[in-house]
């Protein structure tokens, strides 16, 4: 039976939140704050429910017409029915809520600490990278598309309007080229990464395949012709979450994807990570630089340093930087990017939690961990290193808020937090925050 509800706010998920007549929270797919809607409960758990809208009695003023049907179908742009200002407001509210619920901060203090989000000038067409899933259809045709968040369902797709205009049609071109090149064989291609730079024009295609024989020459020629790629890479790894890299082959072209963040040059080789929104990555760097103040001559550690997104600009600004990174491909990129930009960086290839205690006392510390946040053991090591300032960049408000509580328990007080919108039309947000000794 359909139930009438008032939609209250956006969750830190694709869905909105309402409450059933019995008070239970319900996550409403496609809801917008201010909707009065009839919903059908599709999943009823002990503490919450999930529902879909069957009809809208009164639409929220925050609603706009969806812009990209394919991204709506794939789940790659689940907030596109919200006006952009409403998306930003919801993202800030989720960061504040995480500080209160998970970080256990006073609500008034949390409101005061979290700045207005840094908006993205491009609400669409901002992604420099597409991650495509690959499967064979029931009739044996090779398909590319996306795995829908939550269900993991594979959705074939020829495009995404979230990507740079220059690569929006690349999925369709690659699908046709791969069908031609592999014929009826299954060559173990299960993932494709496509990266493009507006600054340099580079377009890299990375094929993730199982190890084994592969028609390198045919694929290089066919794919280069189909999408005018400047580099075609094969990443050898077995499918699965672990994806242990067993090898990387340059099939054609440069072998390095070149990008520019602000005035800083970077060269990255698949499968190394690089921020998918270059313009907003520059804002992250700018915020970190501003928040750390004058770094000329300062001894700074950059943990989870990747290819040097923060390390290189800090070194250019005169800091003595030691960068710690565990992933081998990123370590190689980091050394190369320091050389490209003419700076000296001490690069340590290892686990951040293990290496930090070996670095001694620091003037400042930058941490940009994965979604899981900081390990509990590293919090004490941060306090022992006694940096005068800690910049914490996070892509997950929940684990960040947990770490805020841990850092404050070890004597480091949260001073400011700024959400930066790297992912318009989605619920994801980055946070740049600063701590100093209490």
Secondary structure as GFF3:
##gff-version 3
##sequence-region A 1 438
A	DSSP	beta_strand	3	6	.	.	.	ID=ss1
A	DSSP	beta_strand	9	10	.	.	.	ID=ss2
A	DSSP	beta_strand	16	19	.	.	.	ID=ss3
A	DSSP	beta_strand	25	29	.	.	.	ID=ss4
A	DSSP	beta_strand	36	44	.	.	.	ID=ss5
A	DSSP	beta_strand	48	58	.	.	.	ID=ss6
A	DSSP	alpha_helix	69	74	.	.	.	ID=ss7
A	DSSP	alpha_helix	84	101	.	.	.	ID=ss8
A	DSSP	alpha_helix	107	113	.	.	.	ID=ss9
A	DSSP	beta_strand	114	118	.	.	.	ID=ss10
A	DSSP	beta_strand	129	136	.	.	.	ID=ss11
A	DSSP	beta_strand	142	147	.	.	.	ID=ss12
A	DSSP	beta_strand	154	156	.	.	.	ID=ss13
A	DSSP	three_ten_helix	165	167	.	.	.	ID=ss14
A	DSSP	alpha_helix	170	182	.	.	.	ID=ss15
A	DSSP	beta_strand	189	196	.	.	.	ID=ss16
A	DSSP	beta_strand	203	209	.	.	.	ID=ss17
A	DSSP	alpha_helix	216	227	.	.	.	ID=ss18
A	DSSP	beta_strand	231	237	.	.	.	ID=ss19
A	DSSP	beta_strand	245	253	.	.	.	ID=ss20
A	DSSP	beta_strand	257	261	.	.	.	ID=ss21
A	DSSP	beta_strand	264	268	.	.	.	ID=ss22
A	DSSP	alpha_helix	278	292	.	.	.	ID=ss23
A	DSSP	beta_strand	299	303	.	.	.	ID=ss24
A	DSSP	alpha_helix	311	316	.	.	.	ID=ss25
A	DSSP	beta_strand	320	325	.	.	.	ID=ss26
A	DSSP	alpha_helix	328	340	.	.	.	ID=ss27
A	DSSP	beta_strand	345	349	.	.	.	ID=ss28
A	DSSP	alpha_helix	352	355	.	.	.	ID=ss29
A	DSSP	three_ten_helix	356	358	.	.	.	ID=ss30
A	DSSP	beta_strand	364	367	.	.	.	ID=ss31
A	DSSP	alpha_helix	376	385	.	.	.	ID=ss32
A	DSSP	beta_strand	389	394	.	.	.	ID=ss33
A	DSSP	alpha_helix	397	409	.	.	.	ID=ss34
A	DSSP	beta_strand	412	420	.	.	.	ID=ss35
A	DSSP	beta_strand	430	437	.	.	.	ID=ss36
###
